[in-house]
Amino acid sequence: MLEAALFQLRAAASDIDREIAPQLGLSINILANAIAAGHDGVNASVATDIEFAFNDLSAAVDELPQADAERLAPMMATLRRDIETLTAATALDPTVVEQIRAFQSKLRERMKAIERQTFVEGRAEELPHPPEALREEAIPIARQLAAAGFQTPSLNLLISDPASTRLHSLRDIANELDVMLG
């Protein structure tokens, strides 16, 4: 379904002057590569990559002259519907999303406590959610995300070496999880 709409889009876009829209061809190729990556099977990670590439393509189409954008609009609408269907079918389980959000809340609570400590003189209060406890919560989340096709380098670092966890690494983990949740 995506391939047919992409084929039609490529055909319609071939008449658009590359001087006017240099990003259009690149964005179409990136979307084609993201779709091709899903030929062996589509999971949440692949669907997210396809959606991300489509959003870049949408931005490139928005920059076109109105006549060109209107000519591509039907194919873009078809792609949008197909991608929405794909992302809904491959979405992370709501329970996993809840676990991730609760975990992110703990990460943010610890980050805020670390930031507050920066401005306190004398004896600092004990920080909430020690890295070892966060590690235990991170393990099942990392497994579930890996099963959905996501790479989690920041989360994996927490799991492998909780003692090295610092403010910036907590922020990296929270951001990594935000990207996966969309």
Backbone as a printed PyTorch tensor [residue, N CA C, xyz], in Angstrom:
tensor([[[  0.8070,  -1.1880,   0.0000],
         [  0.0000,   0.0000,   0.0000],
         [  0.8600,   1.2650,   0.0000]],

        [[  1.8820,   1.3050,   0.8360],
         [  2.7820,   2.4540,   0.8670],
         [  3.5750,   2.5700,  -0.4310]],

        [[  3.9940,   1.4210,  -0.9650],
         [  4.8120,   1.4460,  -2.1760],
         [  4.0530,   2.0450,  -3.3550]],

        [[  2.7660,   1.7160,  -3.4700],
         [  1.9670,   2.2360,  -4.5890],
         [  1.8300,   3.7540,  -4.4920]],

        [[  1.5260,   4.2470,  -3.3130],
         [  1.3890,   5.6940,  -3.1340],
         [  2.7330,   6.3940,  -3.3570]],

        [[  3.8060,   5.7750,  -2.9120],
         [  5.1340,   6.3470,  -3.1140],
         [  5.4810,   6.3830,  -4.6030]],

        [[  5.1440,   5.3230,  -5.3230],
         [  5.3870,   5.2780,  -6.7630],
         [  4.6510,   6.4200,  -7.4690]],

        [[  3.3820,   6.6230,  -7.1050],
         [  2.5950,   7.7040,  -7.7070],
         [  3.1880,   9.0700,  -7.3470]],

        [[  3.6350,   9.2070,  -6.1140],
         [  4.2350,  10.4680,  -5.6800],
         [  5.5130,  10.7520,  -6.4640]],

        [[  6.3320,   9.7320,  -6.6280],
         [  7.5790,   9.9210,  -7.3930],
         [  7.2800,  10.3470,  -8.8260]],

        [[  6.2790,   9.7090,  -9.4230],
         [  5.9190,  10.0520, -10.8000],
         [  5.4370,  11.4950, -10.8900]],

        [[  4.5920,  11.8950,  -9.9660],
         [  4.0620,  13.2630,  -9.9820],
         [  5.1570,  14.2810,  -9.6540]],

        [[  6.0710,  13.9220,  -8.7860],
         [  7.1330,  14.8500,  -8.3810],
         [  8.2340,  14.9710,  -9.4240]],

        [[  8.2950,  14.0530, -10.3660],
         [  9.3780,  14.0900, -11.3530],
         [  9.3120,  15.3280, -12.2380]],

        [[  8.1450,  15.9400, -12.3440],
         [  7.9920,  17.1420, -13.1670],
         [  8.3550,  18.4240, -12.4230]],

        [[  8.6110,  18.3250, -11.1460],
         [  8.9080,  19.5270, -10.3510],
         [ 10.3900,  19.8610, -10.4910]],

        [[ 10.6630,  21.1080, -10.7540],
         [ 12.0210,  21.5900, -10.9510],
         [ 12.8490,  21.3990,  -9.6790]],

        [[ 13.9470,  20.6800,  -9.7760],
         [ 14.8160,  20.4020,  -8.6230],
         [ 15.4750,  21.6700,  -8.0780]],

        [[ 15.5970,  22.6820,  -8.9220],
         [ 16.1610,  23.9620,  -8.4720],
         [ 15.2190,  24.6230,  -7.4660]],

        [[ 13.9250,  24.4730,  -7.6820],
         [ 12.9240,  25.0800,  -6.7950],
         [ 12.7810,  24.2740,  -5.5060]],

        [[ 12.8860,  22.9690,  -5.6280],
         [ 12.6390,  22.0990,  -4.4680],
         [ 13.7620,  21.0810,  -4.3050]],

        [[ 14.9370,  21.5200,  -3.8530],
         [ 16.0680,  20.5790,  -3.7480],
         [ 15.8500,  19.4780,  -2.7090]],

        [[ 15.0600,  19.7410,  -1.6800],
         [ 14.8550,  18.7470,  -0.6210],
         [ 13.8120,  17.7040,  -0.9820]],

        [[ 12.9920,  17.9670,  -1.9810],
         [ 11.9080,  17.0520,  -2.3190],
         [ 12.4250,  15.6730,  -2.7240]],

        [[ 13.3510,  15.6250,  -3.6570],
         [ 13.8890,  14.3380,  -4.1160],
         [ 14.5770,  13.5790,  -2.9970]],

        [[ 15.3590,  14.2950,  -2.1990],
         [ 16.0370,  13.6710,  -1.0620],
         [ 15.0170,  13.1010,  -0.0760]],

        [[ 13.9830,  13.8830,   0.2340],
         [ 12.9620,  13.4240,   1.1880],
         [ 12.2130,  12.2050,   0.6630]],

        [[ 11.9380,  12.1850,  -0.6250],
         [ 11.2640,  11.0190,  -1.2130],
         [ 12.1720,   9.7920,  -1.1010]],

        [[ 13.4640,   9.9580,  -1.3880],
         [ 14.4000,   8.8300,  -1.2840],
         [ 14.5330,   8.3200,   0.1460]],

        [[ 14.5580,   9.2310,   1.1070],
         [ 14.6460,   8.8160,   2.5150],
         [ 13.3980,   8.0310,   2.9100]],

        [[ 12.2260,   8.5010,   2.4800],
         [ 10.9940,   7.7640,   2.7650],
         [ 11.0180,   6.3940,   2.0860]],

        [[ 11.4910,   6.3430,   0.8550],
         [ 11.5750,   5.0550,   0.1440],
         [ 12.4860,   4.0850,   0.8850]],

        [[ 13.5990,   4.5790,   1.3950],
         [ 14.5180,   3.7190,   2.1560],
         [ 13.8860,   3.2430,   3.4580]],

        [[ 13.1420,   4.1180,   4.1160],
         [ 12.4740,   3.7200,   5.3620],
         [ 11.4210,   2.6510,   5.0830]],

        [[ 10.6900,   2.8170,   4.0030],
         [  9.6830,   1.8150,   3.6300],
         [ 10.3720,   0.5030,   3.2600]],

        [[ 11.4690,   0.5740,   2.5140],
         [ 12.2020,  -0.6300,   2.1180],
         [ 12.7340,  -1.3850,   3.3390]],

        [[ 13.0910,  -0.6580,   4.3840],
         [ 13.5840,  -1.3090,   5.6030],
         [ 12.5100,  -2.1810,   6.2460]],

        [[ 11.2740,  -1.9250,   5.9220],
         [ 10.1800,  -2.7140,   6.4810],
         [  9.7620,  -3.9030,   5.6470]],

        [[ 10.4620,  -4.1890,   4.5710],
         [ 10.0780,  -5.3290,   3.7230],
         [ 10.1880,  -6.6640,   4.4450]],

        [[ 11.1240,  -6.7840,   5.3690],
         [ 11.2760,  -8.0530,   6.0960],
         [ 10.3700,  -8.1420,   7.3120]],

        [[  9.6700,  -7.0790,   7.5970],
         [  8.7620,  -7.0560,   8.7360],
         [  8.7290,  -5.6680,   9.3480]],

        [[  7.5500,  -5.2480,   9.6810],
         [  7.3810,  -3.9100,  10.2430],
         [  7.0750,  -4.0420,  11.7240]],

        [[  7.8360,  -3.3050,  12.5080],
         [  7.5870,  -3.2270,  13.9420],
         [  7.4440,  -1.7520,  14.2980]],

        [[  7.3050,  -1.4600,  15.5730],
         [  7.1090,  -0.0720,  16.0080],
         [  8.2730,   0.8210,  15.6000]],

        [[  9.4840,   0.3030,  15.6510],
         [ 10.6600,   1.0890,  15.2910],
         [ 10.6430,   1.4600,  13.8090]],

        [[ 10.3710,   0.5080,  12.9570],
         [ 10.3270,   0.7670,  11.5100],
         [  9.1910,   1.7370,  11.1940]],

        [[  8.0430,   1.5450,  11.8170],
         [  6.9070,   2.4460,  11.5940],
         [  7.2590,   3.8680,  12.0220]],

        [[  7.9820,   4.0080,  13.1120],
         [  8.4080,   5.3300,  13.5720],
         [  9.3550,   5.9640,  12.5700]],

        [[ 10.2790,   5.1830,  12.0260],
         [ 11.2090,   5.7010,  11.0150],
         [ 10.4560,   6.1570,   9.7620]],

        [[  9.4600,   5.3790,   9.3530],
         [  8.6610,   5.7410,   8.1810],
         [  7.8930,   7.0310,   8.4550]],

        [[  7.3070,   7.1220,   9.6220],
         [  6.5470,   8.3290,   9.9820],
         [  7.4640,   9.5570,  10.0210]],

        [[  8.6420,   9.3930,  10.5920],
         [  9.6070,  10.4940,  10.6670],
         [  9.9970,  10.9550,   9.2580]],

        [[ 10.2870,  10.0150,   8.3710],
         [ 10.6630,  10.3500,   6.9980],
         [  9.5030,  11.0370,   6.2750]],

        [[  8.2960,  10.5690,   6.5360],
         [  7.1290,  11.1940,   5.9130],
         [  6.9640,  12.6340,   6.3890]],

        [[  7.2010,  12.8770,   7.6700],
         [  7.0850,  14.2470,   8.1920],
         [  8.0980,  15.1740,   7.5210]],

        [[  9.2970,  14.6700,   7.2570],
         [ 10.2910,  15.4710,   6.5190],
         [  9.8100,  15.7530,   5.0970]],

        [[  9.2340,  14.7320,   4.4750],
         [  8.7000,  14.9040,   3.1260],
         [  7.5640,  15.9320,   3.1360]],

        [[  6.7130,  15.8610,   4.1320],
         [  5.6070,  16.8310,   4.2390],
         [  6.1300,  18.2530,   4.3270]],

        [[  7.1930,  18.4430,   5.0810],
         [  7.7910,  19.7730,   5.1940],
         [  8.3360,  20.2380,   3.8430]],

        [[  8.9510,  19.3240,   3.0950],
         [  9.4760,  19.6800,   1.7730],
         [  8.3310,  20.0390,   0.8220]],

        [[  7.2410,  19.3120,   0.8880],
         [  6.0840,  19.6060,   0.0290],
         [  5.4690,  20.9490,   0.4120]],

        [[  5.4390,  21.2600,   1.6960],
         [  4.8870,  22.5390,   2.1560],
         [  5.6670,  23.7350,   1.6120]],

        [[  6.9230,  23.5260,   1.2660],
         [  7.7550,  24.6100,   0.7350],
         [  7.6310,  24.7810,  -0.7770]],

        [[  6.8890,  23.9010,  -1.4210],
         [  6.7220,  23.9770,  -2.8740],
         [  5.7710,  25.1030,  -3.2540]],

        [[  5.8660,  25.5540,  -4.5040],
         [  4.8350,  26.4730,  -4.9990],
         [  3.4630,  25.7950,  -4.8780]],

        [[  2.4240,  26.5850,  -4.6890],
         [  1.0940,  26.0540,  -4.3990],
         [  0.6110,  25.0650,  -5.4560]],

        [[  0.8410,  25.3560,  -6.7160],
         [  0.3670,  24.4690,  -7.7880],
         [  1.0200,  23.0840,  -7.6720]],

        [[  2.3110,  23.0540,  -7.3900],
         [  3.0110,  21.7710,  -7.2450],
         [  2.5340,  21.0300,  -5.9940]],

        [[  2.3640,  21.7590,  -4.9100],
         [  1.9070,  21.1290,  -3.6660],
         [  0.5040,  20.5470,  -3.8380]],

        [[ -0.3530,  21.2580,  -4.5290],
         [ -1.7150,  20.7560,  -4.7610],
         [ -1.7170,  19.5050,  -5.6290]],

        [[ -0.8010,  19.4430,  -6.5760],
         [ -0.7180,  18.2610,  -7.4380],
         [ -0.2860,  17.0360,  -6.6430]],

        [[  0.5690,  17.2420,  -5.6330],
         [  1.0420,  16.1200,  -4.8070],
         [  0.1010,  15.7930,  -3.6470]],

        [[ -0.8320,  16.6720,  -3.3520],
         [ -1.6980,  16.5190,  -2.1740],
         [ -2.4360,  15.1790,  -2.1120]],

        [[ -3.0220,  14.6810,  -3.1940],
         [ -3.7370,  13.3990,  -3.0770],
         [ -2.8130,  12.2320,  -2.6940]],

        [[ -1.5980,  12.1980,  -3.2490],
         [ -0.6600,  11.1280,  -2.9090],
         [ -0.1720,  11.2800,  -1.4640]],

        [[  0.0310,  12.5250,  -1.0490],
         [  0.4500,  12.7700,   0.3290],
         [ -0.6470,  12.3450,   1.3050]],

        [[ -1.9050,  12.6070,   0.9510],
         [ -3.0220,  12.2080,   1.8110],
         [ -3.1100,  10.6850,   1.9110]],

        [[ -2.8930,  10.0130,   0.7960],
         [ -2.9100,   8.5420,   0.8050],
         [ -1.7770,   7.9980,   1.6630]],

        [[ -0.5880,   8.5530,   1.4850],
         [  0.5500,   8.1330,   2.3010],
         [  0.2670,   8.3790,   3.7870]],

        [[ -0.2870,   9.5390,   4.1060],
         [ -0.5850,   9.8650,   5.5070],
         [ -1.5450,   8.8290,   6.1120]],

        [[ -2.6050,   8.5010,   5.3890],
         [ -3.5690,   7.5040,   5.8960],
         [ -2.9060,   6.1430,   6.0760]],

        [[ -2.1290,   5.7270,   5.0980],
         [ -1.4560,   4.4310,   5.1770],
         [ -0.4750,   4.3840,   6.3480]],

        [[  0.2520,   5.4790,   6.5580],
         [  1.2270,   5.5320,   7.6460],
         [  0.5130,   5.5580,   8.9940]],

        [[ -0.5910,   6.2870,   9.0820],
         [ -1.3630,   6.2790,  10.3280],
         [ -1.8720,   4.8790,  10.6530]],

        [[ -2.3190,   4.1560,   9.6450],
         [ -2.7750,   2.7770,   9.8400],
         [ -1.6190,   1.8950,  10.3050]],

        [[ -0.4760,   2.0630,   9.6700],
         [  0.7160,   1.2850,  10.0230],
         [  1.1660,   1.5670,  11.4560]],

        [[  1.2450,   2.8240,  11.8190],
         [  1.7010,   3.1600,  13.1690],
         [  0.7040,   2.6870,  14.2250]],

        [[ -0.5780,   2.7380,  13.9120],
         [ -1.5810,   2.2390,  14.8670],
         [ -1.4540,   0.7230,  15.0430]],

        [[ -1.1710,   0.0280,  13.9520],
         [ -1.0640,  -1.4330,  14.0060],
         [  0.1980,  -1.9030,  14.7240]],

        [[  1.2320,  -1.0750,  14.7270],
         [  2.5080,  -1.4810,  15.3260],
         [  2.8270,  -0.7380,  16.6190]],

        [[  1.8730,   0.0100,  17.1090],
         [  2.1140,   0.8400,  18.2960],
         [  2.5310,  -0.0120,  19.4950]],

        [[  3.3110,   0.6110,  20.3580],
         [  3.7020,  -0.0560,  21.5970],
         [  2.4610,  -0.3440,  22.4280]],

        [[  2.5000,  -1.4400,  23.1600],
         [  1.4160,  -1.8090,  24.0550],
         [  1.1890,  -0.6750,  25.0590]],

        [[ -0.0580,  -0.3040,  25.3290],
         [ -0.3290,   0.7790,  26.2870],
         [  0.2980,   0.5420,  27.6680]],

        [[  0.4210,  -0.6990,  28.0750],
         [  1.0540,  -1.0030,  29.3520],
         [  2.5270,  -0.6110,  29.3220]],

        [[  3.1900,  -0.8780,  28.2180],
         [  4.6000,  -0.5040,  28.0620],
         [  4.7330,   1.0150,  28.0660]],

        [[  3.8320,   1.6870,  27.3920],
         [  3.8610,   3.1520,  27.3600],
         [  3.7020,   3.7030,  28.7820]],

        [[  2.7920,   3.1310,  29.5490],
         [  2.6180,   3.5610,  30.9430],
         [  3.8870,   3.3250,  31.7620]],

        [[  4.5110,   2.1640,  31.5730],
         [  5.7600,   1.8690,  32.2860],
         [  6.8390,   2.8880,  31.9330]],

        [[  6.9340,   3.2070,  30.6640],
         [  7.9440,   4.1690,  30.2080],
         [  7.6720,   5.5440,  30.8130]],

        [[  6.4250,   5.9620,  30.7760],
         [  6.0840,   7.2880,  31.3280],
         [  6.3730,   7.3510,  32.8320]],

        [[  6.0530,   6.2910,  33.5570],
         [  6.3390,   6.2520,  35.0000],
         [  7.8540,   6.2960,  35.2310]],

        [[  8.5980,   5.5740,  34.4020],
         [ 10.0590,   5.5630,  34.5010],
         [ 10.6200,   6.9530,  34.2060]],

        [[ 10.1030,   7.5940,  33.1640],
         [ 10.5450,   8.9480,  32.8230],
         [ 10.2620,   9.9180,  33.9730]],

        [[  9.1390,   9.7280,  34.6240],
         [  8.8050,  10.5840,  35.7650],
         [  9.8650,  10.4580,  36.8650]],

        [[ 10.3080,   9.2460,  37.1150],
         [ 11.3560,   9.0230,  38.1140],
         [ 12.6770,   9.6370,  37.6620]],

        [[ 12.9820,   9.5100,  36.3800],
         [ 14.2040,  10.1250,  35.8580],
         [ 14.1640,  11.6360,  36.0520]],

        [[ 13.0270,  12.2320,  35.7370],
         [ 12.9030,  13.6920,  35.8630],
         [ 12.9540,  14.1350,  37.3210]],

        [[ 12.3660,  13.3440,  38.1910],
         [ 12.4170,  13.6610,  39.6200],
         [ 13.8620,  13.6510,  40.1140]],

        [[ 14.6250,  12.6540,  39.6920],
         [ 16.0330,  12.5940,  40.0840],
         [ 16.8170,  13.7550,  39.4690]],

        [[ 16.5520,  14.0760,  38.2130],
         [ 17.2510,  15.1890,  37.5690],
         [ 16.9960,  16.4990,  38.3180]],

        [[ 15.7550,  16.7450,  38.6750],
         [ 15.4250,  17.9790,  39.4030],
         [ 16.1410,  18.0230,  40.7480]],

        [[ 16.1970,  16.8750,  41.4180],
         [ 16.8910,  16.8300,  42.7170],
         [ 18.3820,  17.1110,  42.5470]],

        [[ 18.9780,  16.5870,  41.4940],
         [ 20.4020,  16.8380,  41.2280],
         [ 20.6120,  18.3250,  40.9470]],

        [[ 19.7380,  18.9110,  40.1480],
         [ 19.8610,  20.3370,  39.8320],
         [ 19.7040,  21.1900,  41.0900]],

        [[ 18.7710,  20.8270,  41.9780],
         [ 18.5900,  21.5760,  43.2290],
         [ 19.8390,  21.4710,  44.1030]],

        [[ 20.4540,  20.3090,  44.1140],
         [ 21.6590,  20.1040,  44.9210],
         [ 22.8010,  21.0160,  44.4840]],

        [[ 22.8020,  21.3600,  43.2340],
         [ 23.8510,  22.2090,  42.6980],
         [ 23.8900,  23.5660,  43.4040]],

        [[ 22.7270,  24.0250,  43.8550],
         [ 22.6270,  25.3540,  44.4580],
         [ 22.5970,  25.3330,  45.9860]],

        [[ 22.7820,  24.1710,  46.5830],
         [ 22.7040,  24.0430,  48.0370],
         [ 24.1150,  23.9140,  48.5990]],

        [[ 24.3720,  24.6880,  49.6360],
         [ 25.6550,  24.5490,  50.3160],
         [ 25.4720,  23.6350,  51.5110]],

        [[ 26.5260,  22.9890,  51.8830],
         [ 26.4590,  22.1010,  53.0440],
         [ 25.9820,  20.7190,  52.6500]],

        [[ 25.4180,  20.0410,  53.6240],
         [ 24.9820,  18.6520,  53.4230],
         [ 23.7610,  18.5980,  52.5070]],

        [[ 23.8540,  17.8170,  51.4950],
         [ 22.7700,  17.6830,  50.5340],
         [ 21.8370,  16.5550,  50.9530]],

        [[ 20.5910,  16.7060,  50.5340],
         [ 19.6200,  15.6460,  50.8120],
         [ 19.8930,  14.4390,  49.9250]],

        [[ 19.3970,  13.3030,  50.3490],
         [ 19.5770,  12.0880,  49.5640],
         [ 18.7300,  12.1820,  48.2980]],

        [[ 19.3140,  11.7840,  47.2070],
         [ 18.6250,  11.8570,  45.9160],
         [ 17.6030,  10.7260,  45.7900]],

        [[ 16.4500,  11.0130,  45.1800],
         [ 15.4560,   9.9580,  44.9700],
         [ 15.8850,   9.0310,  43.8360]],

        [[ 15.3530,   7.8600,  43.8380],
         [ 15.5310,   6.8790,  42.7640],
         [ 17.0010,   6.6280,  42.4180]],

        [[ 17.6920,   5.9040,  43.2790],
         [ 19.1020,   5.6090,  43.0070],
         [ 19.2750,   4.8630,  41.6790]],

        [[ 20.4110,   5.0470,  41.0380],
         [ 20.6490,   4.4030,  39.7400],
         [ 20.4330,   2.8860,  39.7540]],

        [[ 20.7740,   2.2330,  40.8570],
         [ 20.5870,   0.7790,  40.9290],
         [ 19.1020,   0.4120,  40.8540]],

        [[ 18.2570,   1.2180,  41.5100],
         [ 16.8150,   0.9760,  41.4460],
         [ 16.2760,   1.2950,  40.0520]],

        [[ 16.7830,   2.3620,  39.4590],
         [ 16.3810,   2.7020,  38.0910],
         [ 16.7910,   1.5940,  37.1210]],

        [[ 17.9480,   1.0200,  37.3560],
         [ 18.4380,  -0.0780,  36.5190],
         [ 17.4450,  -1.2310,  36.5180]],

        [[ 16.9550,  -1.5870,  37.6920],
         [ 16.0150,  -2.7100,  37.7970],
         [ 14.7310,  -2.4360,  37.0150]],

        [[ 14.2820,  -1.1930,  37.0280],
         [ 13.0910,  -0.8310,  36.2560],
         [ 13.3910,  -0.7620,  34.7660]],

        [[ 14.6130,  -0.4040,  34.4350],
         [ 14.9920,  -0.2360,  33.0310],
         [ 15.0970,  -1.5610,  32.2820]],

        [[ 15.4590,  -2.6110,  32.9760],
         [ 15.6870,  -3.9030,  32.3040],
         [ 14.4580,  -4.3890,  31.5350]],

        [[ 13.2710,  -4.4980,  32.1590],
         [ 12.1270,  -4.9720,  31.3680],
         [ 11.7070,  -3.9830,  30.2730]],

        [[ 11.8850,  -2.6860,  30.5280],
         [ 11.5450,  -1.6970,  29.4990],
         [ 12.4620,  -1.8700,  28.2940]],

        [[ 13.7520,  -2.0310,  28.5360],
         [ 14.7020,  -2.2240,  27.4370],
         [ 14.3770,  -3.4900,  26.6460]],

        [[ 14.0000,  -4.5470,  27.3360],
         [ 13.6370,  -5.7950,  26.6420],
         [ 12.4160,  -5.5990,  25.7500]],

        [[ 11.4090,  -4.9120,  26.2850],
         [ 10.1850,  -4.6910,  25.5100],
         [ 10.4450,  -3.7790,  24.3170]],

        [[ 11.2780,  -2.7780,  24.5000],
         [ 11.6150,  -1.8970,  23.3870],
         [ 12.4510,  -2.6200,  22.3350]],

        [[ 13.3590,  -3.4660,  22.7740],
         [ 14.1560,  -4.2550,  21.8230],
         [ 13.2560,  -5.1890,  21.0140]],

        [[ 12.2560,  -5.7610,  21.6740],
         [ 11.3170,  -6.6420,  20.9660],
         [ 10.5130,  -5.8670,  19.9220]],

        [[ 10.3270,  -4.5670,  20.1650],
         [  9.6080,  -3.7160,  19.2060],
         [ 10.5480,  -3.1380,  18.1580]],

        [[ 11.8440,  -3.5050,  18.2310],
         [ 12.8070,  -3.0870,  17.2210],
         [ 13.5880,  -1.8310,  17.5460]],

        [[ 13.4100,  -1.2770,  18.7250],
         [ 14.1050,  -0.0420,  19.0840],
         [ 15.4850,  -0.3260,  19.6580]],

        [[ 16.4230,   0.5500,  19.3260],
         [ 17.7590,   0.5380,  19.9140],
         [ 17.7230,   1.5020,  21.1000]],

        [[ 18.3110,   1.1020,  22.2180],
         [ 18.2660,   1.9470,  23.4200],
         [ 19.6640,   2.1090,  24.0220]],

        [[ 20.5650,   2.7870,  23.3420],
         [ 21.9430,   2.8900,  23.8510],
         [ 22.0510,   3.5910,  25.2050]],

        [[ 21.2950,   4.6480,  25.4240],
         [ 21.3810,   5.3600,  26.7050],
         [ 20.8130,   4.5090,  27.8350]],

        [[ 19.7020,   3.8750,  27.5800],
         [ 19.0930,   2.9950,  28.5830],
         [ 20.0040,   1.8070,  28.8660]],

        [[ 20.6240,   1.2810,  27.8330],
         [ 21.5370,   0.1470,  28.0010],
         [ 22.7550,   0.5230,  28.8490]],

        [[ 23.1990,   1.7640,  28.7390],
         [ 24.3280,   2.2210,  29.5600],
         [ 23.9380,   2.2410,  31.0380]],

        [[ 22.7360,   2.6860,  31.3370],
         [ 22.2490,   2.6480,  32.7170],
         [ 22.2180,   1.2100,  33.2260]],

        [[ 21.7630,   0.3040,  32.3960],
         [ 21.6590,  -1.1010,  32.7930],
         [ 23.0440,  -1.7120,  33.0190]],

        [[ 23.9650,  -1.4110,  32.1350],
         [ 25.2880,  -2.0360,  32.2340],
         [ 26.1860,  -1.3930,  33.2850]],

        [[ 25.9820,  -0.0980,  33.5470],
         [ 26.8610,   0.6000,  34.4910],
         [ 26.0920,   1.6810,  35.2470]],

        [[ 25.2240,   1.2870,  36.1710],
         [ 24.4260,   2.2840,  36.8820],
         [ 25.2620,   3.2840,  37.6780]],

        [[ 26.4250,   2.8760,  38.1190],
         [ 27.2710,   3.7780,  38.9170],
         [ 27.7500,   4.9890,  38.1140]],

        [[ 27.7730,   4.8860,  36.8090],
         [ 28.2370,   6.0010,  35.9810],
         [ 27.1150,   6.9750,  35.6270]],

        [[ 25.9310,   6.7560,  36.1400],
         [ 24.7840,   7.5980,  35.8150],
         [ 24.9470,   8.9950,  36.4050]],

        [[ 24.8170,   9.9920,  35.5270],
         [ 24.9340,  11.3900,  35.9060],
         [ 23.7300,  12.1530,  35.3490]],

        [[ 23.6520,  13.4350,  35.6400],
         [ 22.5350,  14.2500,  35.1790],
         [ 22.3640,  14.1620,  33.6650]],

        [[ 23.4510,  14.3360,  32.9240],
         [ 23.3450,  14.3120,  31.4640],
         [ 22.8990,  12.9470,  30.9410]],

        [[ 23.3130,  11.8620,  31.5990],
         [ 22.8920,  10.5410,  31.1350],
         [ 21.4160,  10.3000,  31.4310]],

        [[ 20.9180,  10.8470,  32.5400],
         [ 19.4790,  10.7520,  32.8340],
         [ 18.6800,  11.5010,  31.7660]],

        [[ 19.1810,  12.6670,  31.3990],
         [ 18.5210,  13.4570,  30.3530],
         [ 18.5500,  12.7090,  29.0170]],

        [[ 19.6670,  12.0700,  28.7110],
         [ 19.7700,  11.2890,  27.4690],
         [ 18.7440,  10.1570,  27.4430]],

        [[ 18.5880,   9.4820,  28.5700],
         [ 17.6210,   8.3760,  28.6460],
         [ 16.2080,   8.9050,  28.4470]],

        [[ 15.8650,   9.9870,  29.1570],
         [ 14.5190,  10.5570,  29.0250],
         [ 14.2350,  10.9780,  27.5860]],

        [[ 15.2140,  11.5990,  26.9450],
         [ 15.0460,  12.0240,  25.5460],
         [ 14.9220,  10.8240,  24.6130]],

        [[ 15.7280,   9.8070,  24.8380],
         [ 15.6690,   8.5950,  24.0190],
         [ 14.2740,   7.9710,  24.0970]],

        [[ 13.7230,   7.9140,  25.2930],
         [ 12.3940,   7.3380,  25.4730],
         [ 11.3110,   8.2270,  24.8680]],

        [[ 11.4990,   9.5520,  24.9400],
         [ 10.5400,  10.4720,  24.3170],
         [ 10.4320,  10.2190,  22.8120]],

        [[ 11.5680,   9.9980,  22.1740],
         [ 11.5910,   9.7440,  20.7340],
         [ 10.7850,   8.4800,  20.4110]],

        [[ 10.9130,   7.4700,  21.2310],
         [ 10.2170,   6.2120,  20.9840],
         [  8.7100,   6.3310,  21.2050]],

        [[  8.3320,   7.1910,  22.1130],
         [  6.9070,   7.3740,  22.3840],
         [  6.2470,   8.3020,  21.3770]],

        [[  7.0720,   9.0140,  20.6400],
         [  6.5470,   9.8790,  19.5910],
         [  6.1400,  11.2020,  20.0150]]])
